[in-house]
């Protein structure tokens, strides 16, 4: 485990928000499909459509089952979305850090080598950026000596 803990959950709203939106859409779609299959199964397999139409008790039982499924799915959604956001932080966070370092370098500021947390993606990108920044630092030192 890295000694540097994350301070923010959403570091890149576009990427992480997009992932959350996709997961929520899939959740809603799967919930709809499961609900439809439950109704179809109830109507055609369990009591049959005639029994369902004739008996309000059967309809109440079906609605109760659907409501319980909805409550269970609604309770699970925040857990799934939070886990997805935490996972996405492993690739969105390093990109935020890299982008900020690139902006600072482009503005002519000194940039320390970047290091990503253990378990983060794009480690090779950090190494490439650090090598590029070291080369820029060497070239600037050579240029400063030539001017002096």
C-alpha positions as CSV (number, residue, x, y, z in Angstrom):
1,X,0.0,0.0,0.0
2,X,1.3,3.4,-0.9
3,X,2.0,6.0,1.8
4,X,0.2,8.6,-0.3
5,X,-3.5,8.2,0.2
6,X,-6.0,9.7,-2.2
7,X,-7.7,12.9,-1.0
8,X,-10.4,13.2,-3.6
9,X,-12.7,10.6,-5.1
10,X,-13.4,12.3,-8.4
11,X,-10.2,13.6,-9.9
12,X,-11.3,13.7,-13.5
13,X,-15.1,14.3,-13.8
14,X,-15.2,13.6,-17.5
15,X,-13.6,10.2,-17.4
16,X,-14.9,9.0,-14.0
17,X,-18.3,10.6,-14.5
18,X,-18.6,8.9,-17.9
19,X,-17.7,5.5,-16.3
20,X,-20.3,6.0,-13.6
21,X,-22.9,7.0,-16.1
22,X,-22.2,3.9,-18.2
23,X,-22.4,1.6,-15.1
24,X,-25.7,3.2,-14.0
25,X,-27.2,2.7,-17.5
26,X,-26.1,-0.9,-17.5
27,X,-27.6,-1.3,-14.0
28,X,-30.9,0.2,-15.1
29,X,-30.9,-2.0,-18.2
30,X,-30.2,-5.2,-16.2
31,X,-32.8,-4.2,-13.6
32,X,-35.4,-3.7,-16.4
33,X,-34.5,-7.0,-18.0
34,X,-34.7,-8.9,-14.7
35,X,-38.0,-7.3,-13.9
36,X,-39.4,-8.2,-17.3
37,X,-38.2,-11.8,-17.0
38,X,-39.7,-12.0,-13.5
39,X,-43.1,-10.9,-14.8
40,X,-42.9,-13.2,-17.8
41,X,-41.9,-16.1,-15.6
42,X,-44.7,-15.3,-13.1
43,X,-47.3,-15.0,-15.8
44,X,-46.4,-18.0,-18.0
45,X,-44.9,-20.4,-15.5
46,X,-46.1,-19.9,-11.9
47,X,-49.8,-19.2,-11.7
48,X,-50.6,-18.5,-15.3
49,X,-52.1,-15.4,-16.8
50,X,-55.7,-16.4,-16.0
51,X,-54.9,-16.8,-12.3
52,X,-53.0,-13.5,-12.3
53,X,-56.0,-11.6,-13.8
54,X,-58.6,-13.3,-11.6
55,X,-56.8,-13.0,-8.3
56,X,-55.7,-9.6,-7.0
57,X,-53.7,-11.5,-4.3
58,X,-51.5,-13.0,-7.0
59,X,-50.9,-9.5,-8.5
60,X,-50.0,-8.1,-5.1
61,X,-47.6,-11.0,-4.6
62,X,-45.9,-10.3,-7.9
63,X,-45.6,-6.6,-7.2
64,X,-44.1,-7.4,-3.8
65,X,-41.5,-9.5,-5.4
66,X,-40.6,-6.8,-7.9
67,X,-40.4,-4.2,-5.2
68,X,-38.0,-6.4,-3.1
69,X,-35.8,-6.8,-6.2
70,X,-35.8,-3.1,-6.8
71,X,-34.9,-2.4,-3.2
72,X,-32.0,-4.9,-3.3
73,X,-30.7,-3.5,-6.6
74,X,-31.0,0.1,-5.3
75,X,-29.0,-0.8,-2.2
76,X,-26.3,-2.4,-4.3
77,X,-25.9,0.4,-6.9
78,X,-24.0,2.9,-4.7
79,X,-21.5,0.2,-3.7
80,X,-20.9,-0.7,-7.3
81,X,-20.5,2.9,-8.4
82,X,-18.2,3.8,-5.5
83,X,-16.0,0.8,-6.3
84,X,-15.9,1.8,-10.0
85,X,-14.9,5.4,-9.1
86,X,-12.1,4.1,-6.8
87,X,-10.9,1.7,-9.5
88,X,-11.0,4.5,-12.2
89,X,-8.9,6.7,-9.9
90,X,-6.0,4.3,-10.6
91,X,-5.8,5.5,-14.2
92,X,-7.6,8.9,-14.0
93,X,-5.4,10.2,-11.1
94,X,-2.1,9.6,-12.8
95,X,-3.4,11.4,-15.9
96,X,-4.4,14.4,-13.8
97,X,-0.9,14.5,-12.2
98,X,0.8,14.1,-15.6
99,X,-1.4,16.8,-17.2
100,X,-0.6,19.3,-14.3
101,X,3.2,18.5,-14.6
102,X,3.1,19.1,-18.4
103,X,1.3,22.4,-17.9
104,X,3.9,23.5,-15.4
105,X,6.7,22.4,-17.7
106,X,5.2,24.2,-20.7
107,X,4.9,27.4,-18.5
108,X,8.7,27.2,-17.9
109,X,8.4,26.1,-14.3
110,X,10.7,23.6,-12.7
111,X,9.0,20.2,-12.5
112,X,10.1,17.5,-10.1
113,X,10.0,13.9,-11.4
114,X,6.5,12.5,-11.1
115,X,5.8,9.2,-9.3
116,X,2.5,7.5,-9.3
117,X,1.2,5.5,-6.4
118,X,1.7,1.7,-6.2
119,X,-1.1,0.0,-8.1
120,X,-1.7,3.0,-10.4
121,X,-1.6,2.5,-14.2
122,X,0.6,4.4,-16.6
123,X,3.9,3.8,-14.7
124,X,5.8,3.7,-18.0
125,X,4.3,7.1,-18.9
126,X,5.7,8.6,-15.7
127,X,9.1,7.1,-16.6
128,X,8.9,8.6,-20.1
129,X,7.9,12.0,-18.8
130,X,10.7,12.0,-16.3
131,X,13.2,11.1,-19.0
132,X,11.9,13.9,-21.2
133,X,12.0,16.4,-18.4
134,X,15.5,15.4,-17.4
135,X,16.6,15.9,-21.0
136,X,14.9,19.4,-21.1
137,X,16.7,20.2,-17.8
138,X,20.1,19.2,-19.2
139,X,19.5,21.2,-22.4
140,X,18.5,24.3,-20.4
141,X,21.7,23.9,-18.3
142,X,23.8,23.7,-21.4
143,X,22.0,26.8,-22.9
144,X,22.5,28.7,-19.6
145,X,26.3,27.9,-19.7
146,X,26.5,29.1,-23.3
147,X,24.7,32.3,-22.5
148,X,26.9,33.0,-19.5
